[in-house]
Amino acid sequence: MMKKALFVFSLLILICPLTEAEAQTNSKNSPYEFKNGDPSGIGKWYKGREISHVMGYQGMNWLERPEREQEENTGKLLKNMNLQPTDVVADIGAGSGYHVFKIAPKVDEGLVYAVDIQPEMLQAIKSKKQELNQNNIKLIKGKEKSASLPENSVDKILMVDVYHEFEYPIEMLMSMKKALKSGGKIYLIEYRAEDPTVPIKRLHKMSEAQAVNEFKANGFELIENIDNLPWQHCMVFGVE
């Protein structure tokens, strides 16, 4: 009974509108705004975009759905990344490890950092890693404001349908900038907000213009947007 009550309380915290006291924490100098918005959002905004709720570990089965390859063409995404055997790759918001276990064999002389903020996701990756004996995967417990990656350690960062959920996008981008090696790249994969036929909730999509606006403000430049995925942008960013 107690567990049920705590679960209900947690849900109420997620959906409850901002209080007057919370609203008063807004500052004209803050890069973030706080106001009520979409039920799928957290009431926090960055550069005109409301940040969405994080998809919980309860949705792990959806991440591993059989039709995902057809919907997203993950094979083509990995080709876009031009993975090399010695690459060090970080999958930030790795979830169930869907991409981690496709990348790891391609960088067999390198390393894959599987970064996630939810312990349940990391446990799922750990179990599969042991099952497959895939030893070039390292689990990292991320934080709200940091990917917790070593400085100057990563050739390529992959974020698939996760950046729009970061509660602190500025701080996360600064963390990633520190982690990238010279010439390193970020591969930002987000459902296309410009396409109304993509069957995903509005806050879980991003437009190219919005992404460029946010990344440019934090010292990144768009190298290219590889337009060959069914529903998603494949935006490649480098440090300016």
C-alpha positions in Angstrom: 0.0 0.0 0.0 2.8 2.3 0.9 4.6 1.7 -2.4 1.4 2.5 -4.3 1.0 5.7 -2.4 4.5 6.8 -3.2 4.0 6.0 -6.8 0.8 8.1 -7.0 2.7 10.9 -5.2 5.5 10.8 -7.7 3.0 11.1 -10.6 1.4 14.1 -8.9 4.8 15.8 -8.7 5.4 15.2 -12.4 2.1 16.6 -13.6 1.5 19.3 -11.0 1.6 22.9 -12.4 4.3 25.3 -11.2 3.5 27.0 -7.9 3.7 30.8 -7.5 6.9 30.3 -5.4 8.5 28.4 -8.2 7.5 31.0 -10.8 9.2 33.6 -8.6 12.5 31.9 -9.1 12.6 33.1 -12.7 15.2 35.7 -13.4 15.6 38.0 -16.3 19.2 36.9 -16.5 18.5 33.2 -16.5 18.7 31.3 -19.8 15.7 29.2 -18.7 12.1 30.2 -18.4 9.5 28.5 -16.1 5.9 28.5 -17.1 3.0 26.1 -17.6 2.9 24.4 -21.0 2.2 21.1 -22.5 1.3 18.1 -20.2 4.2 16.3 -21.8 6.6 19.0 -20.6 8.2 19.9 -17.3 7.3 23.6 -17.4 10.9 24.6 -18.1 11.8 26.3 -21.4 15.0 27.0 -23.3 15.1 29.4 -26.2 11.4 29.0 -26.8 11.3 25.2 -26.5 9.6 23.4 -23.6 11.7 20.6 -22.2 9.8 17.3 -22.2 9.5 14.7 -19.4 12.1 11.9 -19.5 10.9 8.6 -20.8 11.1 6.3 -17.8 12.7 2.8 -17.8 9.2 1.4 -17.9 9.3 2.2 -21.6 12.3 -0.1 -22.2 10.3 -2.6 -24.3 9.3 0.2 -26.7 13.0 1.0 -27.2 13.6 -2.7 -28.2 10.5 -3.0 -30.4 11.1 -5.3 -33.4 9.9 -2.7 -35.9 12.4 0.0 -34.8 14.9 -0.8 -37.4 12.3 -0.3 -40.1 11.0 2.9 -38.6 14.4 4.5 -37.9 16.8 2.7 -40.2 19.5 2.3 -37.5 21.8 0.6 -40.0 21.9 3.7 -42.1 22.4 5.9 -39.0 25.5 3.9 -38.1 26.9 4.3 -41.6 26.3 8.0 -41.3 28.6 8.0 -38.2 31.5 6.5 -40.3 32.6 4.4 -37.3 36.3 3.4 -37.2 37.6 0.4 -35.2 39.6 2.6 -32.8 36.8 5.1 -32.2 35.7 6.0 -28.6 32.0 6.6 -28.8 29.6 7.9 -26.1 25.9 7.0 -26.4 24.3 9.6 -24.1 20.9 8.6 -23.0 21.7 5.0 -23.9 18.5 3.6 -22.6 18.2 -0.2 -23.1 21.5 -0.2 -25.1 19.8 -0.6 -28.4 22.5 1.4 -30.2 25.3 0.5 -27.8 25.2 -3.1 -28.8 25.2 -2.3 -32.5 28.1 0.1 -32.2 30.4 -1.9 -29.9 31.4 -4.6 -32.5 32.2 -1.9 -35.1 34.7 -0.2 -32.7 36.3 -3.4 -31.4 39.6 -1.7 -30.8 37.9 1.2 -29.2 35.3 1.8 -26.5 31.7 2.6 -26.1 30.5 4.7 -23.1 26.9 3.8 -22.3 25.6 6.9 -20.4 22.3 7.0 -18.7 20.7 8.7 -15.7 18.4 5.8 -14.8 20.0 2.9 -12.9 17.4 0.5 -14.3 18.6 1.2 -17.9 22.2 0.7 -16.9 21.4 -2.6 -15.3 19.7 -3.8 -18.4 22.8 -2.9 -20.4 25.1 -4.6 -17.9 23.1 -7.8 -18.0 23.2 -7.9 -21.8 26.9 -7.0 -21.9 27.7 -9.9 -19.7 25.5 -12.2 -21.7 27.2 -11.2 -25.0 30.7 -10.9 -23.4 31.0 -7.5 -25.1 34.0 -6.1 -23.1 34.5 -2.8 -24.9 31.4 -1.2 -23.2 31.7 0.9 -20.1 28.7 2.0 -18.1 28.5 5.5 -16.8 25.8 6.9 -14.5 25.1 10.4 -15.9 23.9 13.4 -13.9 21.3 16.1 -14.7 24.0 18.6 -15.4 26.8 16.3 -16.7 27.4 13.3 -18.9 30.2 12.3 -16.4 32.6 11.5 -19.2 36.4 11.9 -18.9 37.7 15.1 -20.5 39.2 14.9 -24.0 38.2 11.3 -24.3 35.5 10.9 -27.0 35.7 10.9 -30.8 31.9 10.7 -31.4 28.9 11.4 -29.2 25.5 9.9 -30.2 22.2 11.2 -28.8 19.1 9.5 -30.1 15.8 11.1 -29.2 17.1 12.2 -25.9 18.5 15.8 -26.0 15.0 17.3 -25.9 14.6 15.7 -22.4 17.7 17.2 -20.8 16.6 19.3 -17.9 19.8 21.3 -18.2 20.7 21.5 -21.9 23.3 24.2 -21.5 25.2 22.4 -18.7 25.0 19.1 -20.6 26.4 20.7 -23.8 29.3 22.2 -21.8 30.0 18.7 -20.3 30.0 17.2 -23.8 32.3 19.9 -25.2 34.8 19.0 -22.5 34.6 15.3 -23.2 35.1 15.6 -27.0 38.6 15.2 -28.4 39.8 17.8 -30.9 37.8 17.3 -34.1 35.2 15.3 -32.2 31.6 15.3 -33.4 28.1 15.1 -31.9 25.5 13.1 -33.8 22.1 14.5 -32.8 19.2 12.3 -33.8 15.7 13.8 -33.2 12.3 13.3 -34.8 11.6 16.0 -37.3 9.4 18.7 -36.0 9.0 20.0 -39.5 7.2 16.9 -40.6 3.6 16.6 -39.2 3.3 13.0 -40.5 5.9 11.8 -38.0 3.7 10.1 -35.4 5.5 11.4 -32.3 4.3 13.8 -29.6 5.2 17.5 -30.3 7.6 17.9 -27.4 9.5 14.8 -28.5 10.4 16.3 -31.8 12.9 19.0 -32.8 13.4 21.2 -35.8 16.8 21.8 -37.3 16.5 25.5 -36.7 15.8 25.0 -33.0 18.7 22.6 -32.6 21.1 24.9 -34.4 19.9 27.8 -32.2 20.6 25.9 -29.0 23.9 24.3 -30.1 25.3 27.5 -31.6 24.6 29.4 -28.4 26.8 26.9 -26.6 29.8 27.0 -29.0 28.9 24.3 -31.6 28.3 24.6 -35.3 26.2 22.4 -37.6 28.5 20.5 -40.0 25.7 18.8 -41.9 22.2 17.4 -41.5 22.3 14.0 -43.2 18.8 13.7 -44.6 18.5 10.0 -45.2 16.5 8.6 -42.2 12.8 7.9 -42.4 11.5 10.1 -39.5 14.6 11.7 -37.9 17.1 14.4 -38.4 20.8 13.2 -38.3 22.5 16.5 -37.4 26.3 16.5 -37.0 27.8 19.2 -34.8 31.4 20.1 -34.1 32.9 22.6 -31.7 33.3 26.1 -33.3 
